[in-house]
């Protein structure tokens, strides 16, 4: 059945459009032109919006008279249609009020009450969004409605299109793609400085430690550069019965030379001053900023931190996908 006007909009029919009571009850109506109930078989498309329309008059009398219909047909269905779908003749005492007593495929929030008019509006909105953004866009639009609320302040397709930035496997995936797209290879120092705040310094420190070749035990100058002199001095004094050698500096060097000659790397390690990789990482990041090395900054960014700050600043909203599906819908505020 064609439910659109000449401009492609959904026809918003009400029972006042019907000429008389006989029309409301479906008397003389061409059955071939009436909305058909849906086949609710187990293999149906559960994502397609549909409504169970029931007669309020019959419900008040203690009966359930109704059936499932496509959401787009919700305002075209009459009480007579419901009775006929139930294999009965229309009841003149049932009135003409119809209510949505159940629904499927909307996913716009828990315990949401949907009227026939709402059902038609949502069906139209979903189709509009799908034509521009595909099925993923419809799911994102539903998430936006769940987040902002359903009712008079429901976001429309235009508002959705302005805000929707796509679907991503995670917030981190969005951040990486956003930075790649937003920041080219040549950026100003202020931008580099801001990005550098999100460098994963913990990971960088670990990488520096792993890549550090360590001290060359055969190089006296290098060992002396990294040795903790006070630690060696204390051991020399202890080994000397508490007496301080006349030339303590010479004694330290002699002790180190002895360890090197004996290849006693364990003794050397006991007195090596722990390296501060945090300072080294900080200096390295500073050099990237000074040299305009955005690629090194990107490679070492903490994208989770970047996404978290974008969300806290209010510039970006992440909404989890529905029904346990991994990923997020992303919106720019």
N, C-alpha and C positions, 0 to 999 in steps of 0.2 A: 504494500500500500504506500502511495506517495504522500508523505506528511509534510512536504515543503511548499512554500509559496513561490511566487515568480522570482524572488530574490534569493532563493536558496535557504531561507530561514525556516525553522520548524514552526508549523502552524500551532498556535496555542488555543486549542478548542475548549469550550466549556459547554455545558448543557443549555446555556442561554442561546447558543447558536442553533439549537434544534427548534423547529417551528412550533411544535406543540408537544403535549404530554405523550401522545402516541409515538412521536419521534423519539422521545427520551426512552420510552420502553422498548424501542426497537421494532415497533409494529410497522410493517411495510418497508423496512430497510432491506436493501439488497445485500444478502448475506455474503456475496462474493466480494463486496467492498468493505467488509468489516475486519478489524484486526484479529489475527488468528492467535490462539494460545500457543505457547512454545513447547517444544519437545524437550523435557527435562531429563533426558537419558543420562546415564553416568558419564558418557564420553562427550558431553556438551562442552561448549566453550565457557568455562566458568569466569573468564575475564570480561565477557560481554555483559554490559549492564542490563539487568532484567528485574522486574518487579512482580510480586504476587499481589494482584488487585482483588479486593474483596468488597462486597456490598455491606455498607455500614448498617443499613436497615435489617438485613438478614442477620448480621452479627448481633445486633441489639435484641433480636428475637431468639437468639441462642443457636443460630446456624452459621456455618461457614460456607459461603457461596462465592467462589472466585477461582482464579487460575493465574498462571504465570504468563506474562507478556513482555515483549521487548520494551525497554524503558522509553524509547522514542514514541511508542504508541499509547503511553499511559493516559494522556488526556483525550484520546479518541475512543477509548473503551467505555461502553455504557453498562448500566446494570443489566440491561437485557442481554448484552453479550455474555456477561458472567453466568446468567441463568442458562442460556443456550449452551455454553461450554460445559455446564453441569448436567446437560441433557434434560432441562426443565423449561417449561414455559415461563416467561417473565411474570413476576408477582407485582401487581399494581400497588400493593401496600408496602413494597420494599423501599420506596423512595428512589432518589437518583444519586445519592451520595456514595462515592467510592473512596476507599482508603488504600494506601500501600501498607500491607500487613507483613510483608517480608521483602527482602531484596537481595540481590547477588551481583557481584562484579563492580560495585561502586568503590568500596575500600576507602571511604572518606572519613572514617572514624568509628569508634565503638558507640553503640547505643544512640545512633543518629536516626532521627525521625525524618523520613523522606515523603513528601507529598507527591501526587501525580505531576504537579507543575515542576517540582524540584527534579523529578526523574527525567522529564523532557529536557529541562535546562541543562542538567548534567550530561545527558546523552549528546546534546548539541555541543556542549563545551568539549567533551572528550573527542568528538569527531573533529572539531576545529583544531585542537592541539595535535591530534594524530596526523592530520594532513600536513602540518608544518614540522613536527618533531618526531613522528613515528611512535611506535608502541612504547618505547622507553620513555618518551616524553609524556605519554599519558600516565604512566606509573609515577613519574616525577611530579606531575600535576596533582595526582591523588595525594602524594606525600605532602605537597604544599598545602592542600586543603586540610589534611589531618593536622598539620602544624599550626595553621592560622585559624582554623575553625570553620565549621560549616554553618551557613545561615545567611543573614543579611550582609555580612562582611566577607563572604566567600570570595577569594581571589578569582578574577576572570581570566580567560585565555590570554588577553593582551598583557595583563600584569604578569602572568606566568612567563610569557615569551620574553619580556623585558629583563626578567631576573634569571631565567634558566641558563646555566653555563655548561650543562651536560652531565653525564654519568661517568663515574670513575671507580676503579677497583678499590680505592682507599683514598683517604685524605692526603696521604703522602704522594700517591700517584698524581692527584690533582696538582699539588704544590710543585712537583718536578716539571709537569707539563706547563704549568702557568709560568714558572720562572724561565723555562726554555723559550716560550713564546713571547714573553714580555721583555726580557733583558737580552739584547743582542750582545755580540762580542765586544762592542765598544760602548761602554757606559761611563757616566761621570763618577768622580770619586765619592760623592755623597751617597749615591746608590750602592756603590761597592761597600762603603762603610756600613750601611744599613743591612745589606745582605750578610756581611761578615759576622754580625751578631748571632746569626743562625748556624754558623759553622759548628759541626759536631766536634768540639775540642776533645772530649773524652776519647772518641774513636781516633782522632788525629794523634793524640798522645800515645795511644797503644800502637798505632802504626809506626810512629817515630821510634818507639822502644824496640819494636820487632825489627825495624830496618837498621837500627844502630849496630854497627859491627863490633862495638865494645872496645876495650883497651887492648892495644898491641903489647902483649906481655914482654916482648923482646926489645921494646923501645923504651929505654930508661927515661928519656925526656917526657914521653907521653904518660908513662906510669907515674912519674913524679908530679905531673900536672894534675892528675886525678886522685892522687893519694891523700888521705886525711892525715896530715902531718902530726897532729896532736895524738891521734890514735896510735901511730907508729912510735912516737916519743914515749907514750905511756908504757908500751910493751917493752921498749928498750930499757927504760928505768926499772921496770919490774924484773926483767931478765938480769939486770945488773945489781940485784939486791937492794934496790931503792936508791942507788947512787946515780946522780946525773953526770953523764960523760962531760969532759971538758968542752968538746965541740959537738953539741947536740945535732946541729945541721949535718955535719959530716957523718955522724953515727946513723942518722936517718937514711942518708944516701947509701951508706955501706950496707945497711940492712936490706934495702930495696935491691941493691945489686946482688946481694947474696940470694934473695928469693928468685931473681931472674936467672941467675946462674944455675940454681937448683931446680929451675922450672917449677917452683912451688906456687902455682897459680892460685891455689886455695888461700895461701897466706896473703897474697896480694889482694884477692877479692875481699878478704875480711877488712881491709883498710882502704878500699876504694870509696870515695865519697859518692853517695847516691846521686844519680843525675836527675835534675829537675826538668822533666819533659814538658811540664805545664808552661814553664817560661819559654822553652824552645818552640812550643806550639803557638804561643801568643806572638812571638817574634815572627814566626813563619806566616801567620795570618796577616800580620801588619805589613809584611813585605808584599803579599799578594795585593793588598789594597793600594799600597804605594806604587806598585808596578802595573796596576790595572789588569791583573791576572784573574779575570772573572771565571775562566774555565776551572782553575784550581779551587776557587771558592765554591762553584757549583758542585764540583766533584765531592767536596767534603761537607756539603750542607746537611743539616738535620731537617729534613723536609717535614717531619712530624711537628717539630717546633715551629716551623714557618706556618703550617696550616693552623696550628693551635692559636698562634698570635693573630692570624687573619680572622679567625672566628671570634676571638676575644675582643678585637678591635671593632667588630660589627660590620666589617666589609664583606664577609662571606658567611653563608649558612650552609652547613652540611646536614643532610637528612638521610638517615639510614634507609636502605631499601627494605621493602615489605616482605613479610613471611620468611625471614631468615636468609634471604638472598644476600650474598656478600656484595659490598660496594656502597657507594653513597651517591645521592643526587646533590648537585652543587648549584647554589644560587648566589648571585651578587646583589647586595642590598643597596 
